[in-house]
Structures are given as C-alpha cells and as structure tokens.
Amino acid sequence: MAKVFYAHSGTPNDKHDWQGLKEHLLAVAKLAAEMARPLGLEKAAYLAGLFHDLGKYTADFQRRIEGAAIPVDHSTAGALLVLGDIISKQDWPMGEVIAYCIAGHHAGLPDRRNETPACLDRRVEAKLPTLDPIWKQELVYDAQNLMPEFARSIPPKTAHFELSLMGRMIFSCLVDADFKDTEAFYTALEGREADRNWQSLQTLLPDFLARFDAHMHEKSKGDSSLNRLRADILSHVRGKALEQPGLFTLTVPTGGGKTLASLGFALDHAKAHGHRRIIYAIPFTSITDQTAAIFSDLLGADHILEHHSAIDQEKFDPKMRSESRDKLKLAMEDWAAPVVVTTNVQLFESLFAAKTSRARKLHNIAGSVIILDEAQTIPRPLLKACMRMLDALARCYGCTIVLCTATQPALDQDRLEGGLPLKGRELAPDPHDLAQRLRRARIVHLGDRDNAALINALTEEPQALVIVNSRKHALELFREAQQAGLEGLVHLTTRQCAAHRKTTLADVRDRLKAGRPCRVIATSLIEAGVDVDFPKVWRAEAGLDQIVQAAGRCNREGKWDVEESVVSVFSARDYPPPSELHKLASDMKRVLGKHEDLLSLAAIEDYFGEVYWRMGDKLDAKGILGQFTVTRSGTDFAYRTVAEKFQMIESGMTPVIIPLDAIAQKAVDELEVEGIFSGTLARKLQTYVVQVPPKARDILIRNGHVDFARADLRGDQFAVLKTASLYHADVGLMWDDGEYLAAEQSIF
C-alpha cells in the first residue's frame, strides 16, 4: 500500500479527516488557474499551484505535521523544480517567475539575490530534504507554452517590468487559492462556514444603474445654473462610456460633480465592456468615509467594500497554534467585492507588495474600472513607478483607469518622459471652459503674516478657514486665537483620530449651514475633497495644486460673489515649511509671473511642468524601475527590496489607539480575547488611531501613558492610550506632555 502524504492535519493521532497533499495541490492548482484565466496566465498559475507545496512530499515534513518540533522548508522544492529542465527554452523567463511565486507563497515574494539567506538564489542552493518519488506519479503537469498571448505586444522598453508584474499576478492567484483551499478544509472540519460570496458587478449593474439614474433625476430637479452645468458634465462623461477601455482623464473643477460623474462613467463603461469591479481610490483616509457613504446610499451598503488601514494589519499574531492554522490568518479583504472604496496607499502599496496578505488581491484588481481621485497627490518620488504600473494594468490586464482631479498633473507622454498615452482621452467637456465657468473664488498674495495678523483677520470674519503647513503651527495659532476670545474656533489636524475628525467636520458643516461663527484652523488634510464651504480662506504658501485645492473650500456652492470670495496666500516666516514644500512654493511663484489667473488650467499645466522639470530623475527617486532586470543569465527581480522602498507615506510615525467612545473601548476590550483575530479588531480600530513620532510614543510607553494590549498575544501591534486626559476634546492627543504626570496621576 502506497504511503499517503498529507498537506494539513485534522484530529490528532487520527488521520481520517486530514487533508491529502495530492488533493490540496490539485485543488489549489485548479483554483489558481481559474483566478488567472481572465489574465491569460492560467497555465503558469496552474503550475505554481501544483508545485507550491512540493516540499511536503518529504519524511521530515510529514513528521512535523504529526507534531515533531522540527523546522522544514517546504516552499523551495517546487521553486527548484521549475528552475530546472522541465521548462522549455522559450519559456525560461516564465519558469523563473513561477519560482519566485512558489518560494514566496508563505514568507512573501523574495529578491533574486541579496545579502540574506531568504533570497531565491541562496534558498535553491541550500540543502533540502529529499522528495519522495511518489510525487511524480501523483502530479501530472504541462510546462509548455506558459507565456501569455499578450506578451507578444509588450514594448521592449517595459518588458522587464511587465514580466515582473506577471509574477505578481501569478503570485496573487497562488496565495489566494492556497488560503481559500486551506480555509475551506478547516471550516468544513470545524463545522462552520466562511462567507466569501459577493454578487458579481455584472449581475448587479441593472440595479446599480437604475438607482443611480433615479438619484440623479432627483438631484436635477433643482433648477439652478450649477445643477444644469453638473447635469451637462455628467451627460457628456457618460456619453464617453463606449470608448475603448484604457487610460482616461477627467478634469472637472471643484463643485462640478466629478465624484458622481466618474461613478456614472464607471457603471456605464463596466456595462459596455464587462469589467469585473469598480475600484475608487482616494488619497486620504479623511475622505474615504465620505465617498463610501455616498456610494453606499446610491448602490447599497452590502455591495461596497471600504478598505483602508491606519494599523499595520499585515502583522500576524506571534502566538500560533500550528503552521497549518497560521494559514487561517487571512489577509484583509481579497477585493472580490463589486465596488471597492480604498486609499491610494492601499492600492499602490498592494501593487508593489511582497507580503502574501497584501499581494493576494492583485488578480482581482485586473479587469477593473479604477478611479484615481485627486490623481495629482501620487507622491512624486514614486510617480514614474506608479505610471508604469497603471500603463501595464491598462494594456495587459483589462483595466480602465480614470485620472480624476481638478488639477490634472500633466502626465501625458507628450509632456513627460515615461508618461501615459492620454492624448484624446479626456472625459470632461472642454476642461478650460469648465475652469472658467466653475470659478468660485480668486487668489491674492499677502506676503508675510504672523499669527497676530491672522487672528486680526479672523476677527473680521465670523466664518473662515485657515490652512497651515504643520501641526505645530496649527496648534499654536489655535491656542493664540483662543486667548484672543474668538468665537466658534475649531482645530483640525492629525493629532485627532479620524473618528474624532469626522464628528468635528459634521459640527463644522452644521455651524456653516446655520450661519453661526465657525473659524477653522487646520492642516492640509482638509483640502482634498472634504465637503466644506467657507466665504474666506487663508492658505500658507505651498504648491499651486494645494492652493487650488484650498480654493475648492471657498465659495464651493457659489453662494457668494466671486470677487468677494478670496483665498489669501501668505508666507509664515515663523514656521518655515519642509524643504520639498518650499521648493513647490517656489515653483508656484515662477508660474505666478506668467498667469494672471492661477486657477486656470494653463497655469496648473505650467506649474506641473516646472515641478517635473526640476525633479527630473527624482520622479523615480527610489530607483524602483531599475530593480527589475532580465539578462542572458536570467531574471533579477528585487521584489522584497522594492516593497520596502515603496512607501507612499514616509512619515516615520507610529500608531496610538484612542479609546474615544464605546465602540473603540469595546474593540480594545476584545483585544484580550484570544479567539478574535487581530485583523478583525484592527479594522474596527482603524479610525481611532493617531500617528505619533516614534520617540514620542516611546516616552508615552515609558511613563505608563500608553501600553501594548495583550503583548503576549498581539505583539506590538496595538498600542493603546491609557491616560485619557492626554487626549483633548478640542486638539486631540498631546503627546508632547508624555514625560509629565497626567492630571489624574498627580492627585494623591
């Protein structure tokens, strides 16, 4: 009787309910191929799935699964196999790509070579346990013709990067299939069921479109010139839905209804071309709730996945029951939902990720309509890498991508080396004319203004917004304004957690609507897409794109005369901006001499031209594109190095959880419960996080103000504020006071 090899254990000392290895490998191979079929990569994904756990055909691994405490590398054997002679000569690049995927299906995509034992070259050179030859009888494979059809049309200039992207897509299919088959085995074993079923976008589109049309019909009843213009914009944008999938721009000034226009286009375009989902990516978590709420009201909350995270949810719990159970530590969502509202950080860092938990969603990004809201906020040091990725998704993976903004960042290949083919792909009707027709404010330059001058100006305006460049400036200006006795003062910065800012913004909108005093002092977080409307705005010097975004908070609904709606730009000598922001302000000043109206599209185009010319090679400052090369000796893909380098927000900050209300406190209490996954609690707590400097958090921890909840179970993932008085209702977390006793601790 042939020996039976197992992939996953069940009842100890009784193997009747254990999962056979052949069964697992075939199931993963078939599921991975099914996921990869829309991508044209099904043969490669099948092979990756078939061999991913080949190293379990060893006596050592079978002893381990029976309970022996011995380390076993079971991920490298399959990688070594596909680097060998089973792959045809014409398919050797794909064989190497599959090897990265198999080797990384637990620990994440590796580099080909680096200084650590974890790189692919060192792993395949290491001594591995001997495979039982029975695998050759149990696994039938076809390792020929692995390259996809679309590979023939890839431009030579981008071929190396796009081969590495094929690896990412295969890896995504592999790890998602592996997670899901393992999950299915254990949920069946434990008599439970994991609900992972989402209705498809194509099934839901008739209802989505009916609901959208009904909503827009209701909105059109207001007979104002602005409503008529918004309706015209929407009609024109939706009229472009039949155009060929690919890259588009949507250039609509603030107030023109670009969020709903882009959604209308996405629904119509998906219907016309069979897209699988709609992904709406937003630059800031401060407005994801706002957009997700709009989409939920329109399309139904049950069909919307909102995914953003202020906590590193990819950290696994350090206390695991077994290697097999570890696989049940599933990643966040796999983005199988028909509509996903997320952040640029989550989208792009997933596309360049090495970790299984983040990369797992990539195959579901393929075939999507992706709306990039506020496209100008893509970090410039990563711009060329992001453009290369967007171009590849559009050309090779059936994506339609809409760069949606009031300040289009001039990414056309005719204007920027390595740019995108955007000529003739604008969705809006005559953006230059729209900029004039939707102009709601004018920009003036004041020169230097100190806090006293700003407070004097605020004294004359019962409703006004001041935006500055740092938390320090915002806090000190707010405190001085309090001392001056100004009414209706509101402070808004990232010292407050997102849940706090949400309620604060709701109060601001109520004050504005009721005509009550409302003087908001904020950092730039209020600029991009936050729906507030002030008659007057002051903005500390910054880049022109930020000035224009600030102008979008002034007379947003056209209630006041344009000439009286002033955005006053000032320099703050006492609070010098960071180096790059200072350079952007200088770029803006160079444009100032050429354009009378800084809100015109011509001024914005010139501004971005100045910025990109100045930055040059620094648009790929991390050297991301040079990390993927192919030579005669093989591929050299630095997946893990790139994932570490590709950080869209390099704040160097660390999270502190604020038990602000009953919801947050309940989730904090649940951190004590071993049976609740960390990822589940992280999602509940993500809007209750304040990011603080690492040294400041260390001081808070040292002085007993912050503590890691259940460090024995959760590690250092959940740092929770213990001293409630350090979090103030008006300004948020005062981590600067961490070395001092809190009020309640000073009472003996």
N, C-alpha and C positions, 0 to 999 in steps of 0.2 A: 504493500500500500504506500502510495507516494506521500511524502511529507507535506503537510499543509502549512503555508506561511500566512501570517496574519498582519493586517495593517493597523487595526485598533482593537483594544481589549474591551471586554464587557465584564461579566461576572467573574470575579477572581477564582482561580482554580477550577473553572468550568467553562470550557471554550465553545459551548454550543451556541452562544449568542455573540461571539467575537466576529469582527468583520474580516473576511479573507482578503489577502493582499491582491490577488488577481481581480477579485470583484471590485475593490476600491480603484485600482489602476484603470480598469476598463471604464468604470463609471466616470471618473474624472476626465479621462481622455475624451469620451463622448460628449460630456457636458462642456468641456473647454472648446471642443470643435464646434459645437452648436453656438456658443457665445462668439466664436471667431468667424463664423460663416459670413455675417454681414460685412466683415472687414476684409474678406478674401484671404484669411490666414488660417483657415480651418485645418489644413494638413499639418502645418507646423504646430498648431496648438494641440492637435490630437497626439502628435509625437511627444510633445512636452508633458502632457498629462499621462501618457502611457509609461514614461520613464522617470517621472518625478520622484517616486519613492522606490526606485530600483534597489537602492541600498538596504531596503528592508528584507531582501532575499539573502540574508546572512544569519548565521547562527548567533552572532553577537546581538543583533537587534532583536531576534526572537527571544533571547534570554532577557533582554532589557524589558520587553513588553510583558514578560511573565513576572517582572518585579526586581530583576537584578539591577543594582545601582552602578551601572557601567555606562560611560559616555560612548555614543555611537554616531558617527557621521553617516547618515543615510541619504543625504542630498547630493553628494558629489559623484556617486557612481553613475547615475544617469547622465550627468554632465560630461563625464569622461567618455561615456559610450558615444554620445552624439558628436564629440570632437574627434572620434576615430573614423574608421573607413566605412561605416555604414551609410555615410552621407556621400552623395555623388559629387564629383569635382565642381560641377556648375552650381551646386547648392551649398558649397562650404561656408559662405558667409551666413546663411540661414542656420546651418548647423551650429556655428559659434554663437549666434544669437540665442538659440534654444538652450545652449549650455549655460549661458548667464541665467536664464529663467529657472532652469532646474536647480542649479546650485543655490539660487537665492530664494527658493519658494518658502523658506522659513525665516531666514535672517534678513532677507531683502536683497535686491539686485547688487551684485558685487562689482568692484572695479576689476578690469582685466589684470592689472598689476599695480601694486603699491607696496608699502613697507610692512604691511601686516600679513599674518597668516590667513586672513579672511579673503584675500584677493583670489580670483579664479585660478590664475596660474599656479599659485602655491598650493591651492587645495587639490588640483588634479595631479600635482607632483607628489603629494603626500601618500603614505602607505594606507590603503583602505582594506577593510575586511573583505574576504573572498566571497564572491557571489555564488550561490548555489546554481548550478547549470539548469535547474528546472525552469528558470525564468524564460529560457529560450523556447521551451515547449508551451508555456502558458501565454506568452505575449507575441502576437503576430503584428508586424509593423510594415509600413511602406515609407521609406525615407527618400523617395524620389520626387522631383518636381515640387519642391517646397516653396519656391519664390512665388509671391502673388503676381497676378496679371498686371496690376498697376505699377509694379516695379520697373517695367519697361519704359514708362513715360516719366520717370523721376529725373529731373535735371542733374547732370553730373556735379554741379556746384553744391547741391544739397544732399547728394546721395548718402553720404556717411551719416549725417544727422538722421535722415529718414530711415536708414537701416536700424539705427539705434531706437527709433520710435517704434518700428515693427517689434523690436524686442520688448518694449514697454507694453504694447498691446497684447502680445502673446503672454507675457508675464501676468497681466491683469486677468486674462481669461483663465490661466492656470490657477492662480491663487484663489480666485473667486470660486472656480469649480471645486478646488480642493476643500476650501472652507465649507462650501454648501454640501458636498457629499459627506464630509465628516459630521457636520451639524445634523444632517438627515439621519445618519446612523445613530447618533447619541439621543436625538429627540425621540426616535422610534423606540430605542432601548429603554428610555425613561418614561415612556407613555405620554409624552407631550408633543406639542406641535409648534413649529416656528412659523409665524405668519409672515411670509415674504411675498405675498401676491399683490401686485399692483395691476390695475386695469391699464391696458396699453393706451398711448396717446391717440392712436388712430381710432380706437373704439370710442374714446371719449370726445373726439373732435366735434361731432354734430351737436352734442350738448354744450360744449365749451363755446362754440361759435354762436349758438342760439342765445346763450346767456350774455355773451359779450355784446352781441348786436342789441339785445334788449337794454342793456346798461347804457350803451352809447346813445340809443334812441332817447332814453330818459334824460341823459345829460344834454342832449341837443335842444331840449325844449326852452332853455334859457336863451332868449333872443337878444344876445349881445354880440358885438363885433368880435370879441375874443372867442366866444363859443363858436361863431361861424368860421373863424380862422382855424381853430383847432379841428373842427369837423372837416374842413378842406384839406388840412395836413393829413389827417387820418385817412381820408378817402384816397389821396394821392399815394400815400405809403402802401396802403393795402392793394392799390392797383398794380404795384410792382411785384406782388407775391408770385406771379407766374414766371418771373425771370429765373434763369438758371441758378441753382444753388452755388454758393461760394461766399466770397467776401463782399460786404456792403458797408457803406457809411450811412448814418442817419444824423444829420446835423440840424438840430432844432434848438433855438434859444430857450432858456428857462421860461416856463409859462406856456409853451406851445403844445404841451401834452405828449411829450416824446415817450413817456413810460407806457401809456395806453396805446400810442401809435405803434411802438415796437412790439407790444404784445399782439395787437391786431395783425401785424405783418407776420409774426411768428406762427400764429394759428392758421392763417390762410396759406402761408408758404409750406407749412408742415402737411396740410391737407393736399396741396398740389403735388408735393414731391415725396410724400411718405416718410417724413422724418419721425424718429422714434421718441424724442422728448424735446422739451424746451428747457434750456438752462439760462437763468438770468443771473449774471454775476455783477456784484456791486462792490465798490472799493472799500466801503466802511461798514462795520457791523452796526454803526449807529443808525443806518437807514435800511438794513435788511428787514427788520421787523415791519417797518412802514410799507415796504414793497410787498413782503409776504402777506401782510394783512389785505392789501388791495387785491392781490391775486386770489387769496382765499375767499374774499367776498364775491369776486367775479366768477371763479371757476369751481369753488367748493373746497373747503379746507382739507377734506380727505384725500385730495389729489395733489396737494402741494407738499413737497419736502423742503423744509428750511434747514440748511446746514451751514453753520459757522461755529467756530470754537475759539474761546479765549483760553482754554486749558489744553495742554498737550494731551490729547486723547489717545495718542499712539503709544503711550507708556503702558506696558502690561503690568498687571498686579505681580509683585515679586513672589507671592505665596501661591504656588500652583500645585494641583493635586497630581498631575502627571503630564507627560509630553502630549498624550492624546487629548486630554481635557484642555490643554493650552490652546488647541486649535479652535475651541469654542469661544475664545476671547476674540470675537469677531470685531471687525473694524466698525467705524461709524456706519453710515448707510452705504450701500453699493450703488446708489444713484439709479436704481431701477424705476423710480417714480416717474410719472409722465411729465411733471413740472418740478424743477429744482430751483430754489432761490438760494444763492450762496454768495460767497465773497470772492474777490479776485485772488486773495491769498489762498483760499481753499482750492480754487480751480487750478491756478498755475502751479502751486506747490505740489499738488497731486500729479499734474502732468510731468513734473520733473522729479518725482519722488523715487526713492529706492525701497522704502518700507512697504511690506505687503499690505498693511492696513490702509495706507493712502493710495497706493497704486491700483488697488483692487477695483476701483470704479472706472478706470480708463476706458475699458471696452464699451461701457455704457455712455461715455461721452461721444463716442463715434456715432454718426447718424443723427446728431442733434442740431437744433437751431440754438445757437449760443448768442445771447445778447450781452455785450460788454458795456454796461452802463458807466458813464464817466470814463471813457477809454483813455483820456489824457492822463489818468492817475497811474497807469502802469509805470513802475519805477524805472527811471531812465537807465540806470546801470544794467538793467536786465532787459531793456527794450528789444535789442536785436534777437536775443534768445526767444522772447515771447512772440515776436513777429514770425520767426522761423517755425515755431510750433503752430501758430494759428494758420499759416500758409499750408503746412503739411496736413493739418486736420481738414482743411477745406478741400485740398486737392486729392488726398488719398483716402479719407475716412468719412466722406459724405456729410461733412458738417457745413452748415451755413452760419457765418459769423457776422454779426452786425456791430460795428463800432459806433456806439450811440453816445452823443455828447453835444453840448452847446459850444464847446471849444475843441473842434476836431484837430488832433495833434499832427497833421501833415505827414502821415505815414506812407503816402503813395510812393511807389518805387521810382517815379519820375522826379521826386524831390529828395529822396533819402536812399542812400546806398543800403541794399538789403531790405528795402521797403516792400510793401504789399501791392498787388495788382488791383488798385482801387479806381482806376480811371473809368468813368462812366457808370459807377456803381453806387451813386448817391440815391437814397430813397426819398429824401425830402424834396418838395417843390421849391426850387430857387432859394438855397440857403442864404445868399447875400440879401435878397429881398426880405426874407423872414427876419433876419437880424435887425433890419430897419423897422419893420412893422411891429416886431415884438420888443422893441427897445422900451424899457420901463424906467431907466434911470440914466444919469450922467455921472462921469467920473471927474473929480477935481483933485489936484495935488496941493497939499497944505504945507509941505516941508516938515520940519521937526516939531513934534508935540510931546510934552511931558505929561505925566499923569494929571497934574493940576489943570492943565489946559483941556485935557479930555473931559475931566469932571465938570469944568465950567461949561463945555459944550453940551454935555449930557443934561445939565441943569435946565437948559433951554428946551429940551426935547423930552416930553413925557414917555414917548415910545421910540426906542433907538437900540441899535446893535453895534457893539464894538468887538472887533475880532483882532486878536493879537497873536504873536508867533510862539509864545511859550506859556506853560502852566504858571511859571514864576510871575511873569508879567500880569497874567490874568488874575491871579490871586492877590497880588499887591494892589492892582488897580481897583479890584472889587473891595478890598478892605478900606482903602482910602475913600472910595465912594460911599461906603457905609458910614464912615466917620463924618463925611460931609452931609449926611442925613438925606441922601437921595431916596425917593420912594420907588417901590417896585423893582428893586435890584435883584437880578438873577445871575448866578455864577454857573458856567457850564464848561467843564473840562473833563479830561480822562482821570482826574482824581476821583470822580464819581463812577460807580459801576453803571453798566448800560441800563439796568432796570431802573435805577435812580434817575438817569438822564431822560429816560422815556416818560416818566411821570412829570419831570420838570418841564419837558417840552410841551406836554399836554397842558400844563398850567400856563405856560407862555402863550400858547395859542388861545386859551380862554381869555387871558388878560388882553391880548391884542384885539380879539373879537369884541370884547365888552368895552373897549376904549379906556381901560384902566392903565395906570402907569406901569410900564414894562421896559426896564433898561437892562439889557442882557450884555454881560461881559463874558466872552467865550474865546476858546482857541479855534483853530481851523476846522475842528470836527463838525461844526455847524454848517460848513459851506456846501458840501456836495450833496445835493438832493434833499436836505432837510426842509420840510414844507413849513416855512415861517415867512411872514410878510411884514417888514418894517418900513416906515416912511423915510428913515435916515439910517445910513450905515457908515461907520468908520472902520478902515482896514489898515493895519500896519503893512508897510511895504513888503511885497512878496513877488512871485512870478505873475505874469499877466493872466495866466489861466486861473490862478487863485483869486485874483482881483475880480475877474469876470464871474467866477462862482459866487463870490461875496455879493456882487451886484445882483445876482439872482435871488438874494434875500431882501432886496429893496424894491418896493412897489411891485411885488411879484404878481398881484392880481390886477394891476393897473388902476387902483382906486384913487391915486393922487396924480397931480400934474408931473410930467416927466422932468421938467426943468427944476421943480422943487424937490424931486426925489434924488438926493445926492449921495454918492459913495465917495467919501473923503479919504484919500490915501495919505498916510503920514509916515514919517520915519520916527523911530523910538530910540533916540540916542542912548538912553539909559539901559536899553535891553537889546543889544546887538543880536541880529539873527545868526543862526549857524552859517558856516561858510557857503554851503551849496545854495541855501536860500538867499544869501547876499548876492551870489552870482546870478541867480534867476531874477532878482530885483534889478540888477544891472542890465540884464538882457531886456527887461521890460522898459527901462529908461531909454535904451538905444532905439527901441521901436517908437517911443513917445514922440521923438522929434519928427517922425515920418508920417504919423497918423493923428489927425485931429480927434477922431472918434476911436477910442481904444476898445469899444465894444463891437467894432466892425469885424467881419470875418477876415478882411485883408490884413488888419492889424494882428489878429490872432495867428494867421498863417506866417506873417513875417516874424512874429515872436518865436514860434516853434522853429523856424528856420535858423534864427540866431542861436537858440539853445542847442540844436542838434549840431550846427557848425562848430560851436565852441566845444562841445563834448567829444565829437569825433569818435575815436576808438573806445571812449569811456561808455558808449552805449552798450558795450559788452564788457563792462569793467571787470567782471569775474572770469572772463575768458571761457565762458560756458561752451561756446560753439567749437572751440579748439579741443574740447575734451572727448570728441567722438571722431576717431580717425580709422581708416582702413588702409593697410599697405599689403604688399605681397606676402608678408609674414603673418597677416591676419588682422582681426579687429582689435582696437584698443579703446574700449568704451569705459569711461570712468563714471559709471552710474552713481556710485555711493559718494564720490567726491563732489559731483555736481549737485546731488541732493543736499549736501551740507552747505555748499556755496549759495544755492538758490534760495535765498531768504528774502521775501518781498517786504517784510517789515523787520529791519535790523535795529530794533530798539534796545536790545540787550536787557529787556525788562523781565521781571518775574511776577507771577500772579499771586494775589492775595484774595481769598474769598471773603465776601462781606455778608454775614447773616442778616440781611437788611429787613426781611419780612418773614412771615410764617412759611411761605413757600421755600425760601432759602434755608431757613432753620430746619425744616423737615428733611430737606435733602442732606444737610450737614449731619443731622442725627442718623440718617440712613447710612452714612459712611462707616458707622460702627457695625453694620450688618454684613456679615461675611458673604451671604448668599446673593447680594446685589452687586452686579458688575460695575466696575469703575466707570466704564464708558457711559452707562445709563445715568449715573449720578453726575458725571461731567457735563452731559447735555443739559441736565436740569440747572446746573450751577453756572453755565457759561455767561449768563447775563448779570451775574453777581460778582464779577471779578474786576479788580483794579490792578493794573500793571504798575509795579514799582521798581525802582533801581535795585539791583541785587544786593548792594551793600546796605541799603536802607532796610530791605527785608531781613537781612541777617541781623541787623540791630534790633528789629522788632521781635525776632525769634529769641535772640539772646536775653531780651528784657521781659520775656513772657507775654508779649502782646499778641504774638502770632504763634501758632503751633500746627504741626503736621497732623492731620486727623488720621488716626489708626495707621501710623507709620509702619507697624509690623505687617499690616495687610495691604496698604495702599502705597507704601514707599513715600517719596517726597512729592507726590502729585497734588495733594490737596492741602495747601497752606491756608488756615482759617484764622480770621481775626478773632481774638479772644477779648480784647479790651474795647468794648463797644464805644466808649467815649472818644476814641481816636477818629471815629468816623462822624463827621459833622453833617447835619441836615442841609446846610447851605453850600458847603465847599467840598464835601467828600472826605477822603482819607488823608489825614495829616501825618504822613509817615515821618515828616521832619521832627516830630515830637517823640520819636521812638525811644530815645535814651532817657526820657523823663518819665516819672510816675504819672499814670493817668489819674484823673480826679478821684475816682472811687478807691484807688490804691493808696492815696495819700491820707485817708481817714483811718485813724487807729481806734 
